[in-house]
Amino acid sequence: IVDYQIRKTIINSKRRFNYDEVQKIIETGEGEFAEDILQLDKLAKILRRKRMKEGSFDFNTLEVKFKLDDTGRPLEAYIKTMKDSNMLVEEFMLLANKIVAQHIALPKRGEAKPFVYRVHDFPDQEKLSEFVRFVKSLGYQVSPNLIKKSSEFQKLLDQVKGKEEEPLINELAIRSMAKAFYSPHNIGHYGLGFRYYTHFTSPIRRYSDLLVHRLLFKYIEKPGLPGYTLAELEEICEHISACERTAMEAERYSVKLKQVELLSNRLGDEFHAIISGVVHFGIFVKITDILAEGLIRLRDLDDDFYIYDERKYAIIGKRTKKMYRLGDKVSVKLVRVNEERLELDFLIVE
């Protein structure tokens, strides 16, 4: 970054693209504004490499999308893939958020003013140690510095890219992390490796975006406008962080709902799955192509008496010593669907 300006302006779009159109231009080098788009793509990749080198994580969290009929029932499910066009927009959004946060936190004159930051604390050491123990049990090489150095954590994520267990390991890695939230007290963003970060980028779609726009307008263009006290921002940040958690739960619920609806017509079908959880009453499995999760109950495993071993993330047959462990790949058959309770029950197919 050589220089920047922050101004209240109007964007006049010369052309409105969707991601697929831009992706086609990136791949073929041809189309409207191809020169500009290719230049942006080149810059985005440089920014991304720099960000990763400086300690940012690349969690490739898979997202399930559905094709619905006219009544809203799912016809099929598929996993959305992140392409260069998606990452191009993401990289410049991250950059804008970072610059705006730095601008307020590190003013050229005077003291830092009350502001809304997007923050992410260091992970809980115990949770992270447990995660490392599990990944080692799958046979992956883990640096002893992983807990202290985010760059070593990224090396591990690179190892699992493209593997069947990638979604599981990414999910468990995220669970081992602290949750990001909004705060007027800046502690940095561990996951992105940024010292200063906020949620500012237009179009405004979150209340935090609106707050940041208001604060910027006051500080940069209309100093006389009434602002927010630190106490007010603390209360608002606590509220919008709680609302975000509620929204995420609602989103997870909606995906689960459509997965169960889709599978309600597939009783008796067999699927390839990965063991995503082990508990004292059974094992959770996740279908690898649509990421639907269900349960294999211990009482339905009639070939042996299985005992839960928490240290090994496994259940082990008392007589045969057969082991089903977190991360194992299995073939399963769908035997029960409860749409009301959003529950899927499977059996293991030998």
Sequence and secondary structure as in RCSB ss.txt:
>XXXX:A:sequence
IVDYQIRKTIINSKRRFNYDEVQKIIETGEGEFAEDILQLDKLAKILRRKRMKEGSFDFNTLEVKFKLDDTGRPL
EAYIKTMKDSNMLVEEFMLLANKIVAQHIALPKRGEAKPFVYRVHDFPDQEKLSEFVRFVKSLGYQVSPNLIKKS
SEFQKLLDQVKGKEEEPLINELAIRSMAKAFYSPHNIGHYGLGFRYYTHFTSPIRRYSDLLVHRLLFKYIEKPGL
PGYTLAELEEICEHISACERTAMEAERYSVKLKQVELLSNRLGDEFHAIISGVVHFGIFVKITDILAEGLIRLRD
LDDDFYIYDERKYAIIGKRTKKMYRLGDKVSVKLVRVNEERLELDFLIVE
>XXXX:A:secstr
             S    HHHHHHHHHHS STTHHHHHHHHHHHHHHHHHHHHTT       EEEEEE TTS EE
EEEEE   HHHHHHHHHHHHHHHHHHHHHHS SSS      EEEB    HHHHHHHHHHHHHTT    TTTTT H
HHHHHHHHHHTTSTTHHHHHHHHHHHS   EEESS   BTTTTBSS     SS  SHHHHHHHHHHHHHHT TTS
    HHHHHHHHHHHHHHHHHHHHHHHHHHHHHHHHHHTT TT EEEEEEEEEETTEEEEEETTT  EEEEEGGG
 TTS EEEETTTTEEEETTT  EEETT EEEEEEEEEETTTTEEEEEE  
